[in-house]
Amino acid sequence: MAQPPGQQPPQGSFGAPYDPPPESVQPSQPPGYGSAPPPGQAAGPYGAPVQPGPYGTPAQPGPYGTPAQPGPYGVPQSGPYGAPTQPGPYGPSSQQPGYGYPQQSQPQQPPRPGGGGFFRGRRGAVIGAVLAVVLLAGGGIWFATSGDDGSKPTANASTDPGPGTDGGGDGKAEDQGTHDLRAEADALNAKRGTGEAKVLWLQEGGVDLPLNGSDVYGPWIVGDTVVKAMFRTVTGYSVTDGSRKWSLRMPSSLCAAPSQPTADGKIVFGIKTGTADDALCNSLQMVDLTTGKAGWRKTYRRQGAWDLLSDVSMAINGDTVTVGRTSRTDAFRVSDGAVLFGELPGNCQPFGFASGPVAIAATSCQTAADDHKEQQVQRIDPVTGKVRWTYKVKKGWEVAQFYSVSPLVVSLKQADKWAIIVLNENGTYRSQLVGGSDEFGTKCGGDLLTEGKNLDNCLGVAADDRTVYLATKPPEDDLTPTNKVVAFDLNTGQAKWKAAAPAGQTLMPIRTEGGRLLMYLAAGKNKGGGIASLPQTGGAPRMVLRHPAAAATVERGFFDSRVAYRSGRCILMHARISGIDDEDEKSMKSMAAFGS
C-alpha cells in the first residue's frame, strides 16, 4: 500500500529496478545532467545492477517507518556532532552528515499532497492540537488554526523583548538540575570495571516545557563547549565537567536548526515569529555558539498553502544558511543576515540542502498534477544560487536523504520502494546498492523531530572513498535485539562483508575517520555501550571507548537520543524531552557524557 508522500521510504531491499526515462539523456545539457556514466560503469540511473539482485522484491515497512524500539543516534563530523578536523560532510574528506535515532512512535499522519518530502505537519508534540485548513476555491484565501506548543497565548511579536542571556524561554533561568547529578555520576564510577570509561557528567532538562514537551536540537561541539537548544533556550556546557558556561533566552520557540554551524561556531536558528499559538516558523536568529551571544534576527516570507504548511529544512554551507520548504528555499549570509537568493529561475526549486562546504540540494519540479513528484539532485553555488550540475531522478521517485556527499550517496523513495544510489562528483550515475535479503535500519530526521526535517542527519549509514556502510534492522520480536553492519562497494553496489554486533546490542555507523568506521554500540541489559570501530576490510568490531556496565540503565534511558563523539568523549543527548508533569520534564536526563 502506498505511503503518504511525506513519510520516509520503506525498509528492506532497495526498491525495484527502474530504467532511466527516454528523456534522461539530454545532449543539450552540460555534463552531469542525465548524462551517461563513465565507461565501464553500469547503465543508469536506475538500470540493472552489475550483478543480479532482489530489486523486484517489494520492500518491507521502514527504514524510516515507526520502529518497534527506537535506537541510537549519531553524529556529523563538524559542528553539531563534532568531527575533529574535517570541514564537514561535503568537503574533500570522506566523513558523513550527522546521524540520529528516531524518537518514540508518533501518530500516523493522514495521506496528503507531497512535494519535497517536507509536508509533514507537526507530529507527536501536538497530539492535542488541531490543524484545520480551508482552501477557498477561486479566491485563493485560506485559513489555518493550529495548536502550537501548548503555551498560553501571549502578546504578539511586536512586544517581544528579544534574546537575553541567563534565562529560560518562560522567563525563568534554566535550572542546574533537581538532583545531585555529580553524586550520581560518582556512584556509577565507583562500580566501574577494568577498561571501562567514566561517566564524566550528567545533565537534566532543567526547563519548564509546554504541553507535550519540546524537541531538542544539537549537540554542537565548539571548542570546549557543547551546546543544546530546546524550547526557548540555547545553552552551552563545558565538555569536561558539564557545568553551564552560558544560557541564551530566545524570544520565541525554536522550530528548526542546521545540523552544523559555520567553521567559526556561528549558527542560525529557526524560531517562531511570536509566542501566540498560531505563530509561524518564519523567523531566523543568529547565535555565536562560542560566546552565547545573539546576533542578527529577521523574518522571511512564507506564502501559499504549500509553503505555510511545510516543515523547514535548514543547512549551512560556508557563510550561507538556507531555509528550505516544499516550494522554495531562501538563502542568507550567516555573518550579517544579508539575503543571497530566493526563488530560482524555472519551475524547479530546491526544498532542502545538506550542510558542508559544498552545497548539494534536493529540488522539486512543479508538474501539471501539482504533486511535486519530479525531483533532482543538484550542486548549487551557495552564494549566487547558480546551478553547477543537475542529476534528474526518474519521475515518481523522491529524494529522501543525503547519506553522504563525499562520496555522494543518495536515498530515494517511491511509495513502498526504496533505492540507494551513488553519484560521481560531477553528478553522473556511479552505482546502485544491491540490498539482498537484509532489512536495513537507517533512521533519519523525519523520525526524530516533530518540526523541521533536515536532509543530512541519518544514523546507521556512513561512507568513505571505497565503501558505503549500512546497519541492519534487528528483529522486532527479539527481546535482546542485535544486528549487523553491511559494507557495500561504491563502484559495483555489491555487498563486500558483514560484521555482527555483540549479542544483545546493536551497532549503528556514525562516520568514517582515519581509514576506519566509527559506530555507536547501544547499551544492553547489564552491558555498557560505547564507541566501536571496524577497518575497511571488516572483521570483528573493536571497542574505542567502553561505557561502564554500571551505567547501562542510565544509558538505555537515552532510547531517543543523538550521539556525539569527539576527542575521546561520547555525549548522548535526548532528541525530545517530555514528561507527565513539570517536575518530570525538569528531572529527565537530557545529556550524559562518557570518557577517560
C-alpha positions in Angstrom: 0.0 0.0 0.0 1.4 3.4 -0.9 2.5 5.6 1.9 1.7 9.3 2.2 4.3 11.3 0.2 5.6 13.0 3.4 6.6 9.7 5.0 10.0 8.1 4.8 10.9 5.3 2.4 10.4 1.6 3.3 12.7 -0.8 4.9 14.2 -3.9 3.3 15.6 -4.3 -0.2 16.4 -1.1 -2.1 13.3 -1.0 -4.2 12.6 -2.4 -7.6 14.7 -1.8 -10.7 13.7 1.2 -12.8 15.2 2.2 -16.1 16.0 5.8 -17.0 13.3 7.6 -18.8 13.9 8.3 -22.5 14.4 12.0 -21.8 17.1 11.3 -19.2 19.9 11.8 -21.8 19.8 15.4 -23.0 22.7 16.3 -25.2 21.9 20.0 -24.8 22.6 19.9 -21.1 26.1 20.2 -19.6 27.9 17.1 -18.3 26.2 15.7 -15.2 22.6 16.4 -16.4 21.3 13.0 -17.0 24.4 12.1 -19.0 25.7 8.5 -19.4 28.0 7.1 -16.7 31.7 6.9 -17.4 33.0 3.9 -19.4 33.0 0.7 -17.5 30.2 1.6 -15.2 26.7 0.2 -15.2 24.0 1.9 -17.2 21.9 4.2 -15.0 20.5 6.0 -13.4 18.4 3.0 -12.2 19.3 0.4 -14.7 20.2 -3.2 -14.0 22.8 -3.7 -11.3 26.2 -5.0 -12.2 25.1 -8.4 -10.8 21.5 -9.5 -10.4 19.9 -8.6 -7.1 16.5 -8.8 -5.5 15.3 -5.4 -6.8 12.0 -6.9 -7.8 11.1 -7.8 -4.2 8.6 -5.5 -2.6 10.3 -3.6 0.2 9.1 -4.1 3.7 8.0 -1.3 6.0 10.8 1.0 7.1 13.6 2.1 7.3 12.0 5.4 8.3 8.7 4.0 9.5 7.9 3.9 13.2 10.3 1.3 14.7 9.2 -1.1 17.3 12.1 0.1 19.5 13.9 3.3 18.9 17.6 3.0 18.6 20.8 5.1 18.9 21.6 8.4 17.3 24.8 9.6 15.7 26.9 12.4 14.5 28.0 14.5 11.7 31.7 15.4 11.5 31.9 19.0 12.3 29.6 21.3 14.1 26.7 19.6 15.8 28.3 16.3 16.4 31.9 17.5 16.1 34.2 15.6 13.9 37.7 16.6 14.9 39.4 18.3 11.9 37.5 17.8 8.7 35.4 20.7 7.5 32.2 18.7 7.2 30.3 16.0 5.3 30.7 17.7 1.9 34.3 18.7 2.0 37.2 16.7 0.5 37.1 14.3 3.4 35.1 11.1 3.5 33.1 11.9 6.5 29.4 11.9 6.6 26.5 14.0 7.7 25.2 13.5 11.2 23.2 10.5 12.1 20.3 10.1 14.5 18.0 7.9 16.5 14.3 8.0 15.9 12.0 9.2 18.6 9.2 7.2 20.2 6.4 6.1 18.0 4.3 9.0 16.7 0.7 9.0 15.5 0.4 8.3 11.8 -0.3 11.3 9.6 -3.2 11.3 7.2 -2.4 11.0 3.5 -1.8 14.4 1.9 -0.2 16.0 -1.1 3.5 15.9 -1.1 6.3 17.9 -2.5 9.9 17.9 -1.3 9.1 15.4 1.4 8.6 18.1 4.0 4.8 18.3 4.1 4.8 16.5 7.4 2.9 18.8 9.8 3.7 18.8 13.5 3.7 15.2 14.7 3.9 13.8 18.2 4.3 17.1 20.1 0.9 18.3 19.1 -1.2 15.3 20.0 -3.9 17.5 21.5 -3.6 20.2 18.8 -5.9 20.8 15.9 -4.8 21.7 12.4 -7.6 22.7 10.1 -7.1 24.2 6.6 -9.8 25.6 4.4 -8.8 26.5 0.9 -11.5 28.6 -0.7 -11.6 27.9 -4.4 -11.3 30.9 -6.7 -10.4 33.5 -4.2 -7.2 31.9 -3.1 -8.0 32.6 0.5 -7.0 30.0 3.1 -7.3 29.8 6.9 -5.2 27.8 9.3 -5.8 27.2 13.0 -3.3 25.2 14.9 -2.4 24.3 18.5 1.2 25.3 18.8 3.3 24.2 21.7 0.6 24.3 24.5 1.7 27.7 25.8 -0.8 30.2 26.8 -1.4 32.9 24.1 0.7 36.0 24.8 1.4 39.3 23.2 2.4 39.4 19.5 5.9 39.6 18.2 5.9 43.4 18.4 6.2 43.2 22.2 9.0 40.6 22.0 11.9 41.7 24.2 14.4 39.8 22.0 17.0 37.3 23.1 18.5 37.6 26.5 21.2 35.8 28.5 20.9 33.5 31.5 17.2 32.9 31.2 14.8 30.2 30.2 12.2 30.6 27.4 9.5 31.2 30.0 11.4 34.0 31.7 12.9 31.7 34.3 16.6 30.7 34.4 17.4 27.2 33.3 17.8 25.0 36.4 21.0 23.2 37.0 19.1 20.1 37.9 16.8 18.9 40.7 19.1 16.1 41.9 22.8 15.8 42.9 24.0 14.6 39.4 27.6 14.8 40.4 27.0 12.3 43.2 25.1 10.1 40.9 27.9 10.0 38.4 30.5 9.4 41.2 28.4 6.4 42.4 28.3 4.9 39.0 32.1 5.4 38.5 32.7 3.7 41.8 31.4 0.5 40.2 33.5 0.7 37.0 35.2 -2.4 35.7 38.6 -2.7 34.2 39.0 -0.9 30.9 35.7 1.0 31.3 35.4 4.8 30.8 34.0 7.2 33.3 30.6 8.9 33.4 32.1 12.4 33.0 28.8 14.2 33.8 25.0 14.1 33.6 22.5 16.9 32.8 18.8 17.2 33.4 16.3 19.0 31.2 16.0 21.9 33.7 13.4 23.8 31.7 9.6 24.1 32.3 8.3 23.0 28.9 4.9 23.5 27.3 2.3 20.8 26.9 3.7 17.7 25.1 7.3 18.7 25.7 9.8 20.0 23.2 12.3 19.0 20.5 16.0 19.3 21.5 18.5 20.4 18.8 22.2 19.7 18.8 24.6 18.8 20.3 27.0 21.1 18.7 30.6 21.0 19.9 32.6 24.2 19.5 36.0 24.2 21.2 35.5 23.1 24.8 31.8 23.9 24.7 28.9 21.6 23.9 25.6 23.3 23.0 22.0 22.2 23.1 18.9 24.2 22.1 15.4 23.4 23.5 12.1 25.3 23.5 13.2 28.9 24.0 16.7 28.4 25.5 20.1 27.7 23.9 22.7 26.6 26.5 26.5 26.0 26.3 28.1 23.5 28.7 31.7 22.6 29.4 32.6 19.3 27.6 34.9 18.5 30.5 32.5 18.6 33.5 29.1 19.6 32.1 29.0 22.9 34.0 26.9 25.6 32.4 29.0 28.2 30.6 26.2 30.4 29.2 22.5 30.3 28.6 20.6 32.4 26.0 16.9 33.0 26.2 15.3 33.2 22.8 12.3 35.5 22.1 10.1 32.6 21.0 10.1 28.8 20.5 12.8 27.1 18.4 11.4 25.3 15.3 14.4 24.4 13.1 18.2 24.3 13.2 21.0 23.3 10.8 22.9 20.1 11.6 26.2 22.0 11.6 27.4 25.6 12.5 29.9 27.6 10.5 33.6 26.9 10.8 33.9 29.7 13.4 31.0 28.5 15.5 28.1 30.6 14.3 24.6 29.2 13.7 21.2 30.4 12.6 18.1 29.0 14.4 14.6 28.9 13.0 12.3 30.5 15.6 8.6 31.4 15.6 7.5 35.0 14.9 5.8 35.2 18.3 4.6 33.3 21.3 0.9 33.0 20.2 -0.5 29.6 19.5 -0.7 30.2 15.7 2.8 31.7 15.4 4.6 30.7 12.2 8.1 29.3 11.9 9.4 32.1 9.7 12.0 34.0 11.8 15.7 33.5 12.0 18.1 34.2 14.9 21.9 34.0 14.6 23.8 32.9 17.6 27.5 32.7 18.3 27.9 29.2 19.9 31.3 30.1 21.4 30.1 33.1 23.4 26.4 32.5 23.6 25.7 36.0 22.2 22.8 36.7 19.9 23.4 38.3 16.6 21.1 39.4 13.8 17.4 38.5 13.7 15.0 38.7 10.8 11.7 37.3 9.4 11.3 35.8 5.9 8.1 35.5 4.0 6.1 32.3 3.7 3.2 32.3 1.3 0.7 29.9 -0.1 -0.7 26.7 1.4 2.3 24.5 0.3 4.8 26.8 1.9 2.9 27.7 5.1 2.2 24.0 5.9 5.6 22.8 5.0 8.2 21.9 7.7 11.5 23.7 7.4 14.9 22.2 6.4 18.0 24.2 7.3 21.6 23.8 6.3 24.8 25.8 6.5 27.2 25.9 3.5 30.2 28.1 4.2 28.8 31.5 5.2 25.4 30.7 3.8 22.3 29.4 5.7 19.5 28.0 3.6 15.9 27.7 4.7 14.1 25.1 2.5 10.4 24.4 2.3 8.2 22.5 -0.1 8.1 25.2 -2.8 11.3 27.2 -2.4 14.5 27.9 -0.5 15.7 31.2 0.9 19.4 31.8 1.5 21.0 34.3 3.8 24.6 35.2 4.8 25.3 33.9 8.3 27.7 36.7 9.2 25.3 39.6 8.6 21.9 38.2 7.6 22.1 39.6 4.0 19.7 38.0 1.5 21.7 36.0 -1.0 19.0 34.3 -3.1 15.4 33.2 -3.1 13.2 31.6 -5.8 15.4 30.4 -8.6 14.6 30.7 -12.4 12.4 28.0 -13.8 9.9 25.6 -12.3 12.4 23.5 -10.3 13.1 24.8 -6.8 15.4 23.4 -4.1 13.5 22.2 -1.0 16.5 21.3 1.1 20.3 21.3 1.3 22.8 19.4 3.3 25.4 21.2 5.4 29.0 21.5 4.5 31.4 23.4 2.2 29.8 22.0 -1.0 26.1 22.8 -1.3 24.2 19.7 -2.5 20.4 20.2 -2.8 17.3 18.3 -3.5 15.0 20.1 -5.9 11.4 19.5 -6.8 9.8 20.5 -10.2 6.3 21.7 -10.5 4.1 19.3 -12.5 0.7 19.6 -14.1 -0.7 17.5 -11.3 0.8 19.9 -8.8 2.2 16.9 -6.9 5.9 17.9 -7.0 7.0 14.4 -7.9 9.6 15.3 -10.5 12.8 15.7 -8.4 16.5 16.3 -9.0 19.8 16.3 -7.1 21.8 19.5 -7.8 25.0 21.1 -6.8 24.2 24.8 -6.3 26.5 27.7 -5.6 25.6 28.7 -2.0 26.3 32.4 -2.6 24.6 33.0 -6.0 22.2 30.2 -6.3 23.7 29.2 -9.7 23.2 25.5 -10.5 26.5 23.8 -11.2 25.1 20.4 -12.3 21.8 18.5 -12.2 21.0 14.8 -11.9 17.5 14.0 -12.9 15.7 11.5 -10.7 13.3 9.2 -12.5 9.7 10.5 -12.4 7.8 9.3 -9.4 10.9 8.9 -7.2 11.7 11.4 -4.4 15.0 12.4 -2.8 14.7 11.3 0.9 18.1 11.9 2.3 21.7 12.6 1.5 23.6 9.8 3.3 26.9 11.3 2.3 28.2 14.0 -0.1 31.8 12.9 -0.4 31.1 10.4 -1.8 27.7 11.4 -2.9 25.2 8.7 -1.6 21.5 9.5 -2.0 18.5 7.7 -0.6 15.4 7.7 -2.9 11.9 6.6 -2.2 8.8 5.8 -4.2 5.6 4.6 -2.3 6.7 1.2 -1.0 10.0 1.1 -2.7 13.5 2.3 -1.6 16.7 2.7 -3.5 20.2 4.0 -2.6 22.3 5.3 -5.4 25.9 6.6 -5.6 26.8 9.6 -7.9 30.1 10.8 -9.1 31.4 14.3 -8.1 30.1 15.8 -11.3 26.6 14.4 -10.7 26.7 11.4 -13.0 25.5 8.0 -12.0 28.0 5.6 -10.4 26.2 2.7 -8.9 23.1 1.4 -7.1 23.3 -0.6 -3.9 22.2 -4.2 -4.1 20.4 -4.8 -0.8 20.0 -8.6 -0.8 17.6 -10.1 1.7 18.8 -7.9 4.7 16.5 -5.3 6.2 18.2 -2.1 7.0 17.6 0.2 9.9 18.8 3.7 8.9 17.0 6.4 11.0 16.7 10.0 9.9 15.5 13.4 11.0 11.9 12.8 9.8 11.6 10.2 12.5 13.3 12.3 15.1 11.9 15.8 15.1 8.2 16.9 15.2 9.1 20.1 13.4 11.8 20.5 10.8 13.4 17.8 8.7 17.0 18.2 7.5 18.4 16.1 4.8 21.8 15.3 6.4 21.1 13.7 9.8 20.8 9.9 9.5 22.1 7.3 11.8 23.0 3.8 10.7 24.9 4.8 7.5 28.4 6.1 6.7 30.7 6.1 3.7 34.4 6.5 2.8 36.2 6.6 -0.6 35.5 2.9 -1.3 32.6 1.8 0.8 29.1 2.5 2.0 28.3 1.1 5.4 24.7 0.3 6.5 23.2 -1.1 9.7 20.7 -3.8 9.5 17.4 -3.7 11.5 17.3 -6.0 14.5 14.4 -8.5 14.6 11.3 -6.7 16.1 10.3 -9.8 18.1 13.7 -10.2 19.7 13.8 -9.2 23.4 17.6 -8.8 23.2 18.0 -7.3 19.8 21.2 -7.4 17.9 22.2 -6.5 14.3 24.9 -6.4 11.7 26.8 -3.7 9.7 27.0 -4.4 5.9 29.7 -2.9 3.7 28.9 -2.1 0.0 31.4 -1.4 -2.8 30.9 2.1 -4.1 31.7 1.1 -7.7 29.5 -2.0 -8.1 26.9 -1.6 -5.3 27.6 -5.2 -4.2 27.9 -6.2 -0.5 31.6 -6.9 0.4 31.3 -8.1 4.0 29.2 -8.1 7.1 30.1 -7.6 10.8 28.0 -8.7 13.7 27.3 -6.7 16.8 27.8 -8.3 20.2 24.9 -10.4 21.4 22.1 -8.3 22.8 23.5 -5.0 21.5 23.2 -3.0 18.2 25.8 -1.2 16.1 25.0 2.0 14.2 27.6 3.6 11.9 28.4 7.2 12.8 31.1 8.3 10.4 34.4 7.2 8.9 37.7 8.5 10.2 41.4 7.6 9.7 40.6 4.6 7.5 38.1 3.1 9.9 34.4 3.1 10.5 33.2 4.5 13.8 30.0 3.2 15.3 27.8 3.7 18.3 27.3 0.5 20.3 24.0 0.7 22.2 23.9 -0.4 25.8 22.3 -3.7 26.5 20.9 -5.3 29.7 23.7 -5.0 32.2 26.1 -4.1 29.3 27.5 -0.7 28.7 27.5 0.8 25.3 30.3 2.8 23.7 32.1 3.6 20.5 33.4 0.8 18.4 35.4 0.7 15.1 35.9 -1.5 12.1 38.7 -1.4 9.5 37.8 -1.0 5.8 38.3 -4.8 5.4 35.8 -5.8 8.0 36.3 -8.3 10.8 35.2 -8.1 14.5 34.3 -4.7 16.0 36.9 -3.3 18.4 36.0 -1.0 21.2 37.4 2.5 21.1 35.5 3.7 24.2 33.7 1.3 26.5 31.0 2.8 28.7 30.6 1.4 32.2 28.2 -1.5 32.7 27.1 0.1 35.9 25.6 3.0 33.9 23.7 0.7 31.4 20.4 1.6 32.9 21.1 5.3 32.5 22.4 4.9 29.0 19.4 2.8 28.0 17.2 5.6 29.1 18.6 7.6 26.1 16.5 5.5 23.7 15.6 8.7 21.9 19.0 10.3 21.6 21.7 11.6 19.5 25.4 10.7 19.9 28.4 13.0 19.6 31.9 11.5 19.7 34.9 13.8 19.7 38.3 13.9 21.4 37.7 10.6 23.3 34.4 11.8 24.7 31.0 10.4 23.9 28.0 12.6 24.5 24.4 11.3 24.5 21.6 13.8 24.1 17.8 13.3 24.0 16.2 14.5 20.8 13.0 15.2 22.6 12.0 15.8 26.2 8.6 15.5 27.7 7.0 14.3 30.9 3.8 13.7 32.8 4.3 17.0 34.8 6.7 19.9 35.1 8.9 18.2 37.6 9.2 15.1 35.4 10.3 17.3 32.5 12.9 19.1 34.5 14.4 16.0 36.1 14.5 13.9 32.9 18.2 13.4 31.9 18.9 15.4 28.8 22.6 14.7 28.3 25.2 12.2 29.5 29.0 12.3 28.8 31.5 9.4 28.9 35.3 9.5 28.6 38.6 8.6 30.2 
